[in-house]
Amino acid sequence: MVNAFAEKLVIGNLTPEQFVQVLETLHMLGEAGAGIELSSLATDVLVNVVNRCSRDHLKAIADHPELRAVFLDEIFRRMSEHFLSERARHVSFVVSWRFSEGSGEDGYDRFQTVIEDGVCVSSPELTRTPDTTITLSVDDFIRIATGNAAVAAMFVTGRVKVKGEYAPAVRFSSYFDIPKPTVD
């Protein structure tokens, strides 16, 4: 049901504020147990929704504390579903993520992704020493994670910053089957 609604939603006709209100309503219905869960949105539908969003729409999500958390949690939850374990059988590294304008320590929201022995685990728990730390905005991360932006271009323009080892950051996306938006 939520997939059909999302596929029909004409995001370009909505202001960023109206788009946030739609997402807030869907999230509220999910929290109330109405059977409409943002987390049940199919990945391909989510990718295409993001593809239809303007930068202002995505920035509005990033600026909304609750929706920001929902989108970050959902993307990190889905990472393991798109992880290509055969490509990462013999690698081991820890990536810490810092998302600007967050509510956490020093104004950042933080997550950590551990890839070890063909397994990928992501969490907001920062229990490991990172090999690399990647800093970017939530809206850019949403675009990258849904195949709607090229991470290489973001590195070159400084929208993605890397501290520590560059190799894990550069190779990171090669360990995932990153969804691609479909062309209408």
WODAKA-V961454 format. One record per pair of residues at least 24 apart in sequence whose ideal C-beta (glycine too) atoms are under 10 Angstrom apart, sorted by the first residue. I is the first residue (numbers start at 1). J is the second residue. Records with the same first field share a line. If there is no record, write none. Layout:
I = J, J
This chain:
1 = 35, 36, 37, 40
2 = 26, 29, 30, 35, 36, 37, 38, 39, 40, 41, 42, 45
3 = 40, 41, 42, 44, 45, 46, 49
4 = 45
5 = 36, 41, 45
6 = 38, 41, 42, 45, 46, 48, 49, 52
7 = 41, 42, 44, 45, 48, 49, 52
9 = 49, 52
10 = 52
11 = 49, 50, 51, 52, 53, 54, 57
12 = 52, 53, 54, 57
14 = 53, 54, 57, 60
15 = 54, 56, 57, 60
16 = 53, 54, 55, 56, 57, 58, 59, 60, 61, 63, 64
17 = 56, 57, 60, 64
18 = 57, 60
19 = 49, 53, 54, 56, 57, 58, 60, 61, 67
20 = 57, 60, 61, 63, 64, 66, 67
21 = 60
23 = 49, 57, 60, 61, 64, 66, 67, 70, 71
24 = 64, 66, 67, 70
26 = 67, 70
27 = 64, 66, 67, 70
28 = 66
30 = 70
31 = 66, 70
38 = 67, 70, 71, 73, 74
39 = 70, 73, 74, 77, 78
41 = 74
42 = 179
43 = 74, 75, 78, 81, 82, 146, 179
44 = 146, 179, 180, 181, 182
45 = 179, 182
46 = 71, 74, 75, 78, 142, 145, 146, 179, 181
47 = 145, 146, 147, 148, 178, 179, 180, 181, 182
48 = 146, 148, 179, 180, 181, 182, 183, 184
49 = 146, 148, 181
50 = 139, 142, 143, 145, 146, 147, 148, 149, 179, 181
51 = 143, 146, 147, 148, 179, 180, 181, 182, 183, 184
52 = 148, 181, 184
53 = 139, 142, 143, 146, 148
55 = 139, 140, 143
56 = 139
57 = 139
58 = 137, 138, 139, 140, 141, 142, 143, 146, 148
59 = 101, 137, 138, 139, 140, 142
60 = 139
61 = 138, 139, 142
62 = 99, 100, 101, 102, 109, 137, 138, 139, 140, 141, 142
63 = 101, 138, 139
64 = 138
65 = 102, 103, 109
67 = 138
68 = 99, 101, 102, 103, 109, 138, 139, 142
69 = 102, 103, 109, 124, 138
71 = 138, 139, 141, 142, 145, 146
72 = 97, 99, 102, 109, 110, 111, 122, 124, 138, 141, 142, 145
73 = 111, 122, 124
74 = 142, 145
75 = 111, 122, 138, 141, 142, 144, 145, 146
76 = 111, 112, 113, 121, 122, 123, 124, 141, 145
77 = 122, 123
78 = 122, 145, 146, 176, 179
79 = 111, 113, 115, 120, 121, 122, 145, 175, 176
80 = 113, 119, 120, 121, 122, 176
81 = 120, 176, 177
82 = 120, 145, 175, 176, 177, 178, 179
83 = 113, 115, 118, 119, 120, 121, 122, 175, 176, 177
84 = 118, 120, 174, 175, 176, 177
85 = 115, 117, 118, 119, 120, 175
86 = 118, 175
87 = 115, 118, 171, 174, 175, 176, 177
88 = 115, 116, 117, 118, 119, 120, 171, 174, 175, 176
89 = 117, 118, 119
90 = 117, 118
91 = 115, 116, 117, 118, 167, 168, 171, 175
92 = 116, 117, 118, 119, 131, 168
93 = 128, 130, 131, 132, 164, 165, 167, 168, 169, 171, 172, 175
94 = 126, 127, 128, 129, 130, 131, 132, 133, 164, 168
95 = 122, 128, 130, 131, 132, 133, 134, 162, 164, 165, 168, 169, 172
96 = 126, 128, 129, 130, 131, 132, 133, 134, 135, 163, 164
97 = 122, 124, 126, 130, 132, 133, 134, 135, 136, 141
98 = 130, 133, 134, 135, 136, 161, 163
99 = 134, 135, 136, 137, 138, 139, 140, 141
100 = 135, 136, 137, 138, 139, 140, 141, 161
101 = 137, 138, 139
102 = 137, 138
108 = 135
109 = 138, 141
110 = 135
111 = 141
113 = 168, 172, 175
115 = 168, 171, 172, 175, 176
118 = 175
120 = 175, 176
129 = 164
130 = 163, 164, 165, 168
131 = 164, 165, 166, 167, 168, 169
132 = 162, 163, 164, 165, 166, 167, 168, 169, 170, 172
133 = 161, 162, 163, 164, 165, 169
134 = 160, 161, 162, 163, 164, 168, 169, 172
135 = 159, 160, 161, 162, 163
136 = 160, 161, 162
144 = 173, 178
145 = 173, 176, 178, 179
146 = 178, 179, 180, 181
147 = 173, 176, 177, 178, 179, 180, 181
148 = 178, 179, 180, 181
151 = 178
